[in-house]
Amino acid sequence: MSHILLYIDPGSGSILYQLIIAGSIGAIVSFRNYFTGIKTWLGAKFSSKK
C-alpha cells in the first residue's frame, strides 16, 4: 500500500502564499499597463484632431 504524505511547513507555506499573491498582483498591473497603452495608442490614432 502506497501512501503519499504531503507536508508543507509554515515557512514553505508562507513563501508559496507570497508567490501566489505577488504573481496575481503583478499580472493585474501588467495587463492594466498593456491595455492602457493600447487605449492611448488607439486614441491618438483615431483622434479627430488633425
Secondary structure, 3 states (H helix, E strand, C coil): CCCCCCCCCHHHHHHHHHHHHHHHHHHHHHHHHHHHHHHHHHHHHCCCCC
